[in-house]
Amino acid sequence: MQFEAKKNLSNSEIATLIEVSKHRAVRRIVDPRNGDLWYWKAELGTHAEGARKLGVPYDKRPGEGDILTL
């Protein structure tokens, strides 16, 4: 599966992404440099993996990241 993240989604767009994800969940991180919010399907990678792929600084421990569900 190829990693694909989306930036600064509306609530409706987040709900759609959750609905089409395998686990009906998305991960979210905040870029501390500019406040951008990044979202991706939970099955595509952990928060640390997503941050690394996006080049976003991320220092939270496993289990501390945001996971959104409906």
N, CA, C and O atoms as a GROMACS GRO file, in nm:
protein
  280
    1MET      N    1   0.083  -0.118   0.000
    1MET     CA    2   0.000   0.000   0.000
    1MET      C    3   0.088   0.124   0.000
    1MET      O    4   0.185   0.133   0.075
    2GLN      N    5   0.054   0.218  -0.083
    2GLN     CA    6   0.132   0.341  -0.091
    2GLN      C    7   0.079   0.442   0.011
    2GLN      O    8  -0.041   0.461   0.025
    3PHE      N    9   0.171   0.506   0.080
    3PHE     CA   10   0.135   0.607   0.178
    3PHE      C   11   0.082   0.731   0.108
    3PHE      O   12   0.143   0.782   0.015
    4GLU      N   13  -0.034   0.778   0.154
    4GLU     CA   14  -0.092   0.901   0.102
    4GLU      C   15  -0.151   0.979   0.218
    4GLU      O   16  -0.238   0.929   0.289
    5ALA      N   17  -0.103   1.100   0.237
    5ALA     CA   18  -0.154   1.186   0.344
    5ALA      C   19  -0.221   1.307   0.283
    5ALA      O   20  -0.187   1.350   0.173
    6LYS      N   21  -0.318   1.360   0.356
    6LYS     CA   22  -0.391   1.478   0.311
    6LYS      C   23  -0.379   1.587   0.417
    6LYS      O   24  -0.374   1.559   0.537
    7LYS      N   25  -0.374   1.711   0.370
    7LYS     CA   26  -0.346   1.824   0.460
    7LYS      C   27  -0.470   1.911   0.479
    7LYS      O   28  -0.543   1.941   0.385
    8ASN      N   29  -0.491   1.952   0.606
    8ASN     CA   30  -0.592   2.052   0.644
    8ASN      C   31  -0.730   2.021   0.589
    8ASN      O   32  -0.790   2.103   0.520
    9LEU      N   33  -0.781   1.902   0.620
    9LEU     CA   34  -0.911   1.858   0.571
    9LEU      C   35  -1.026   1.922   0.648
    9LEU      O   36  -1.012   1.959   0.764
   10SER      N   37  -1.140   1.933   0.581
   10SER     CA   38  -1.263   1.976   0.649
   10SER      C   39  -1.319   1.857   0.727
   10SER      O   40  -1.275   1.744   0.707
   11ASN      N   41  -1.414   1.882   0.815
   11ASN     CA   42  -1.476   1.773   0.891
   11ASN      C   43  -1.540   1.671   0.798
   11ASN      O   44  -1.532   1.551   0.824
   12SER      N   45  -1.602   1.717   0.692
   12SER     CA   46  -1.665   1.626   0.596
   12SER      C   47  -1.560   1.540   0.526
   12SER      O   48  -1.582   1.420   0.507
   13GLU      N   49  -1.449   1.598   0.489
   13GLU     CA   50  -1.341   1.522   0.424
   13GLU      C   51  -1.279   1.420   0.519
   13GLU      O   52  -1.243   1.310   0.478
   14ILE      N   53  -1.267   1.457   0.646
   14ILE     CA   54  -1.215   1.362   0.747
   14ILE      C   55  -1.311   1.245   0.761
   14ILE      O   56  -1.267   1.130   0.764
   15ALA      N   57  -1.440   1.272   0.769
   15ALA     CA   58  -1.539   1.165   0.781
   15ALA      C   59  -1.534   1.070   0.662
   15ALA      O   60  -1.543   0.949   0.678
   16THR      N   61  -1.519   1.125   0.542
   16THR     CA   62  -1.510   1.041   0.422
   16THR      C   63  -1.385   0.954   0.426
   16THR      O   64  -1.390   0.836   0.392
   17LEU      N   65  -1.273   1.011   0.468
   17LEU     CA   66  -1.148   0.935   0.476
   17LEU      C   67  -1.162   0.822   0.578
   17LEU      O   68  -1.113   0.711   0.555
   18ILE      N   69  -1.228   0.849   0.690
   18ILE     CA   70  -1.251   0.745   0.791
   18ILE      C   71  -1.336   0.633   0.732
   18ILE      O   72  -1.306   0.515   0.750
   19GLU      N   73  -1.442   0.671   0.663
   19GLU     CA   74  -1.535   0.572   0.608
   19GLU      C   75  -1.470   0.478   0.507
   19GLU      O   76  -1.509   0.362   0.497
   20VAL      N   77  -1.372   0.526   0.432
   20VAL     CA   78  -1.309   0.442   0.328
   20VAL      C   79  -1.183   0.372   0.378
   20VAL      O   80  -1.123   0.294   0.304
   21SER      N   81  -1.144   0.397   0.502
   21SER     CA   82  -1.024   0.331   0.554
   21SER      C   83  -1.057   0.189   0.600
   21SER      O   84  -1.169   0.160   0.640
   22LYS      N   85  -0.959   0.103   0.593
   22LYS     CA   86  -0.977  -0.039   0.629
   22LYS      C   87  -1.025  -0.055   0.773
   22LYS      O   88  -1.112  -0.138   0.801
   23HIS      N   89  -0.968   0.023   0.864
   23HIS     CA   90  -1.000   0.011   1.006
   23HIS      C   91  -1.099   0.118   1.053
   23HIS      O   92  -1.125   0.131   1.173
   24ARG      N   93  -1.154   0.193   0.958
   24ARG     CA   94  -1.246   0.303   0.989
   24ARG      C   95  -1.185   0.398   1.092
   24ARG      O   96  -1.249   0.439   1.189
   25ALA      N   97  -1.057   0.432   1.064
   25ALA     CA   98  -0.984   0.524   1.152
   25ALA      C   99  -0.875   0.594   1.070
   25ALA      O  100  -0.820   0.538   0.976
   26VAL      N  101  -0.846   0.718   1.109
   26VAL     CA  102  -0.736   0.792   1.047
   26VAL      C  103  -0.644   0.843   1.156
   26VAL      O  104  -0.684   0.866   1.271
   27ARG      N  105  -0.519   0.862   1.118
   27ARG     CA  106  -0.420   0.921   1.208
   27ARG      C  107  -0.404   1.067   1.172
   27ARG      O  108  -0.420   1.107   1.056
   28ARG      N  109  -0.371   1.148   1.274
   28ARG     CA  110  -0.352   1.292   1.254
   28ARG      C  111  -0.227   1.337   1.328
   28ARG      O  112  -0.203   1.297   1.442
   29ILE      N  113  -0.149   1.419   1.261
   29ILE     CA  114  -0.038   1.487   1.328
   29ILE      C  115  -0.042   1.635   1.291
   29ILE      O  116  -0.097   1.673   1.188
   30VAL      N  117   0.016   1.716   1.378
   30VAL     CA  118   0.025   1.860   1.356
   30VAL      C  119   0.171   1.894   1.327
   30VAL      O  120   0.261   1.854   1.401
   31ASP      N  121   0.194   1.968   1.220
   31ASP     CA  122   0.328   2.015   1.191
   31ASP      C  123   0.356   2.134   1.283
   31ASP      O  124   0.292   2.239   1.268
   32PRO      N  125   0.450   2.121   1.377
   32PRO     CA  126   0.474   2.229   1.473
   32PRO      C  127   0.535   2.354   1.409
   32PRO      O  128   0.538   2.461   1.471
   33ARG      N  129   0.584   2.341   1.289
   33ARG     CA  130   0.646   2.456   1.222
   33ARG      C  131   0.544   2.553   1.166
   33ARG      O  132   0.570   2.673   1.158
   34ASN      N  133   0.425   2.502   1.127
   34ASN     CA  134   0.328   2.591   1.062
   34ASN      C  135   0.183   2.563   1.101
   34ASN      O  136   0.093   2.634   1.055
   35GLY      N  137   0.159   2.461   1.184
   35GLY     CA  138   0.024   2.430   1.229
   35GLY      C  139  -0.059   2.347   1.132
   35GLY      O  140  -0.175   2.319   1.160
   36ASP      N  141   0.000   2.307   1.019
   36ASP     CA  142  -0.074   2.222   0.925
   36ASP      C  143  -0.112   2.090   0.991
   36ASP      O  144  -0.034   2.033   1.068
   37LEU      N  145  -0.232   2.043   0.961
   37LEU     CA  146  -0.281   1.915   1.011
   37LEU      C  147  -0.272   1.814   0.898
   37LEU      O  148  -0.323   1.838   0.788
   38TRP      N  149  -0.209   1.700   0.924
   38TRP     CA  150  -0.194   1.594   0.826
   38TRP      C  151  -0.274   1.472   0.869
   38TRP      O  152  -0.272   1.434   0.986
   39TYR      N  153  -0.344   1.410   0.774
   39TYR     CA  154  -0.429   1.294   0.799
   39TYR      C  155  -0.395   1.183   0.701
   39TYR      O  156  -0.362   1.210   0.585
   40TRP      N  157  -0.404   1.057   0.748
   40TRP     CA  158  -0.392   0.943   0.659
   40TRP      C  159  -0.464   0.824   0.720
   40TRP      O  160  -0.486   0.818   0.841
   41LYS      N  161  -0.502   0.728   0.633
   41LYS     CA  162  -0.569   0.608   0.680
   41LYS      C  163  -0.479   0.537   0.780
   41LYS      O  164  -0.359   0.524   0.757
   42ALA      N  165  -0.536   0.492   0.890
   42ALA     CA  166  -0.458   0.432   0.998
   42ALA      C  167  -0.375   0.313   0.951
   42ALA      O  168  -0.265   0.290   1.002
   43GLU      N  169  -0.426   0.237   0.854
   43GLU     CA  170  -0.356   0.117   0.809
   43GLU      C  171  -0.231   0.149   0.726
   43GLU      O  172  -0.153   0.058   0.695
   44LEU      N  173  -0.212   0.274   0.689
   44LEU     CA  174  -0.098   0.308   0.604
   44LEU      C  175   0.032   0.334   0.680
   44LEU      O  176   0.138   0.344   0.618
   45GLY      N  177   0.026   0.345   0.810
   45GLY     CA  178   0.149   0.364   0.887
   45GLY      C  179   0.124   0.428   1.022
   45GLY      O  180   0.020   0.490   1.045
   46THR      N  181   0.221   0.413   1.109
   46THR     CA  182   0.213   0.474   1.241
   46THR      C  183   0.233   0.625   1.230
   46THR      O  184   0.265   0.678   1.124
   47HIS      N  185   0.214   0.693   1.342
   47HIS     CA  186   0.237   0.838   1.344
   47HIS      C  187   0.384   0.869   1.312
   47HIS      O  188   0.412   0.959   1.233
   48ALA      N  189   0.475   0.796   1.373
   48ALA     CA  190   0.618   0.820   1.350
   48ALA      C  191   0.655   0.795   1.204
   48ALA      O  192   0.731   0.872   1.145
   49GLU      N  193   0.601   0.688   1.146
   49GLU     CA  194   0.629   0.658   1.005
   49GLU      C  195   0.574   0.768   0.914
   49GLU      O  196   0.641   0.811   0.820
   50GLY      N  197   0.451   0.812   0.942
   50GLY     CA  198   0.391   0.918   0.863
   50GLY      C  199   0.469   1.048   0.873
   50GLY      O  200   0.494   1.114   0.772
   51ALA      N  201   0.507   1.084   0.993
   51ALA     CA  202   0.584   1.206   1.013
   51ALA      C  203   0.716   1.200   0.936
   51ALA      O  204   0.757   1.298   0.874
   52ARG      N  205   0.782   1.086   0.941
   52ARG     CA  206   0.908   1.070   0.869
   52ARG      C  207   0.888   1.086   0.718
   52ARG      O  208   0.966   1.153   0.652
   53LYS      N  209   0.784   1.024   0.665
   53LYS     CA  210   0.756   1.034   0.522
   53LYS      C  211   0.720   1.176   0.480
   53LYS      O  212   0.751   1.218   0.369
   54LEU      N  213   0.654   1.249   0.570
   54LEU     CA  214   0.613   1.386   0.540
   54LEU      C  215   0.721   1.489   0.573
   54LEU      O  216   0.710   1.605   0.534
   55GLY      N  217   0.824   1.447   0.644
   55GLY     CA  218   0.929   1.541   0.686
   55GLY      C  219   0.883   1.633   0.798
   55GLY      O  220   0.933   1.745   0.811
   56VAL      N  221   0.789   1.585   0.879
   56VAL     CA  222   0.733   1.665   0.989
   56VAL      C  223   0.801   1.623   1.120
   56VAL      O  224   0.807   1.503   1.150
   57PRO      N  225   0.852   1.719   1.198
   57PRO     CA  226   0.909   1.683   1.329
   57PRO      C  227   0.803   1.617   1.416
   57PRO      O  228   0.691   1.665   1.426
   58TYR      N  229   0.840   1.506   1.481
   58TYR     CA  230   0.744   1.432   1.564
   58TYR      C  231   0.820   1.362   1.674
   58TYR      O  232   0.910   1.282   1.648
   59ASP      N  233   0.784   1.391   1.800
   59ASP     CA  234   0.858   1.332   1.911
   59ASP      C  235   0.770   1.264   2.016
   59ASP      O  236   0.813   1.240   2.128
   60LYS      N  237   0.645   1.233   1.978
   60LYS     CA  238   0.557   1.165   2.073
   60LYS      C  239   0.592   1.017   2.079
   60LYS      O  240   0.642   0.960   1.982
   61ARG      N  241   0.564   0.957   2.193
   61ARG     CA  242   0.587   0.813   2.212
   61ARG      C  243   0.472   0.734   2.150
   61ARG      O  244   0.364   0.789   2.130
   62PRO      N  245   0.494   0.605   2.121
   62PRO     CA  246   0.386   0.523   2.069
   62PRO      C  247   0.263   0.529   2.162
   62PRO      O  248   0.276   0.521   2.284
   63GLY      N  249   0.146   0.544   2.102
   63GLY     CA  250   0.023   0.553   2.179
   63GLY      C  251  -0.020   0.694   2.213
   63GLY      O  252  -0.130   0.714   2.264
   64GLU      N  253   0.065   0.792   2.186
   64GLU     CA  254   0.033   0.932   2.220
   64GLU      C  255  -0.025   1.011   2.103
   64GLU      O  256  -0.067   1.125   2.121
   65GLY      N  257  -0.029   0.953   1.984
   65GLY     CA  258  -0.078   1.023   1.867
   65GLY      C  259  -0.229   1.024   1.858
   65GLY      O  260  -0.297   0.947   1.926
   66ASP      N  261  -0.281   1.112   1.773
   66ASP     CA  262  -0.426   1.125   1.754
   66ASP      C  263  -0.476   1.022   1.654
   66ASP      O  264  -0.422   1.010   1.544
   67ILE      N  265  -0.580   0.949   1.691
   67ILE     CA  266  -0.651   0.859   1.601
   67ILE      C  267  -0.797   0.901   1.601
   67ILE      O  268  -0.858   0.911   1.707
   68LEU      N  269  -0.852   0.925   1.483
   68LEU     CA  270  -0.990   0.971   1.470
   68LEU      C  271  -1.078   0.861   1.416
   68LEU      O  272  -1.040   0.792   1.322
   69THR      N  273  -1.195   0.845   1.475
   69THR     CA  274  -1.293   0.748   1.428
   69THR      C  275  -1.431   0.816   1.430
   69THR      O  276  -1.446   0.926   1.483
   70LEU      N  277  -1.529   0.749   1.373
   70LEU     CA  278  -1.666   0.802   1.377
   70LEU      C  279  -1.744   0.735   1.488
   70LEU      O  280  -1.862   0.765   1.507
   0.00000   0.00000   0.00000
